[in-house]
């Protein structure tokens, strides 16, 4: 069986959007951003899709707003946790 590589978790797009909007790349290195992203994605539910346009069609503006809110919370929690962990390990 061949897994379709077009399949992805829609929350990945929202996490990437959060990183861009909040300019994480100006403060943190890529490896740390990847760790924060993975940690946050593990806190979020999965919403697998083939095409982003599929989500745009099925989501109401309220649903998308709630998903963005969930991402913001997960990213802040992840960032705080990993920064605290890094400080403890210094």
C-alpha positions as CSV (number, residue, x, y, z in Angstrom):
1,X,0.0,0.0,0.0
2,X,1.3,3.5,-0.9
3,X,0.4,6.3,1.5
4,X,-0.6,9.5,-0.3
5,X,2.0,12.2,0.6
6,X,-0.6,14.9,0.0
7,X,-2.3,14.0,3.2
8,X,-1.4,16.3,6.1
9,X,-2.7,17.6,9.4
10,X,-4.3,21.0,8.9
11,X,-3.0,22.1,12.2
12,X,0.5,22.0,10.7
13,X,-0.5,24.9,8.5
14,X,-1.9,26.8,11.4
15,X,1.2,26.2,13.5
16,X,3.4,27.4,10.6
17,X,1.1,30.5,10.3
18,X,1.5,31.2,14.0
19,X,5.3,31.0,13.8
20,X,5.4,33.4,10.8
21,X,3.0,35.9,12.3
22,X,4.8,35.9,15.7
23,X,8.2,36.0,14.0
24,X,9.7,33.1,16.0
25,X,12.6,33.0,13.5
26,X,13.8,36.4,14.7
27,X,14.2,35.0,18.3
28,X,14.7,31.2,18.1
29,X,16.8,28.9,15.9
30,X,15.2,26.4,13.5
31,X,15.7,23.4,15.7
32,X,14.0,25.0,18.7
33,X,11.1,26.2,16.6
34,X,10.7,22.6,15.3
35,X,10.7,21.3,18.8
36,X,8.0,23.8,19.9
37,X,6.0,23.0,16.8
38,X,6.1,19.2,17.4
39,X,5.2,19.7,21.1
40,X,2.3,21.9,20.2
41,X,1.0,19.6,17.5
42,X,1.0,16.8,20.0
43,X,-1.3,18.9,22.2
44,X,-3.7,19.5,19.4
45,X,-6.3,17.2,17.8
46,X,-5.6,15.8,14.3
47,X,-7.5,17.1,11.3
48,X,-6.1,15.3,8.3
49,X,-6.9,16.6,4.8
50,X,-5.5,16.2,1.3
51,X,-5.9,19.9,0.2
52,X,-6.1,23.0,2.3
53,X,-9.0,24.2,0.2
54,X,-11.0,21.2,1.6
55,X,-10.8,22.7,5.0
56,X,-11.7,26.2,3.7
57,X,-14.9,24.7,2.2
58,X,-16.0,22.8,5.3
59,X,-15.0,25.1,8.1
60,X,-17.1,28.0,9.3
61,X,-15.3,31.2,10.3
62,X,-16.2,30.3,13.9
63,X,-14.6,26.8,13.6
64,X,-11.4,28.3,12.1
65,X,-11.3,31.0,14.8
66,X,-11.5,28.2,17.4
67,X,-8.7,26.3,15.7
68,X,-6.5,29.3,15.6
69,X,-7.2,29.9,19.3
70,X,-6.3,26.3,20.1
71,X,-3.0,26.7,18.2
72,X,-2.2,29.9,20.0
73,X,-2.7,28.2,23.4
74,X,-0.7,25.1,22.4
75,X,2.2,27.2,21.0
76,X,2.4,29.4,24.1
77,X,2.3,26.3,26.4
78,X,4.9,24.6,24.4
79,X,7.2,27.6,24.2
80,X,6.9,28.2,27.9
81,X,7.6,24.5,28.7
82,X,10.6,24.2,26.4
83,X,12.1,27.5,27.5
84,X,11.7,26.5,31.2
85,X,13.3,23.1,30.4
86,X,16.2,24.7,28.5
87,X,16.8,27.0,31.5
88,X,16.8,24.1,34.0
89,X,19.4,22.3,31.8
90,X,21.8,25.2,31.6
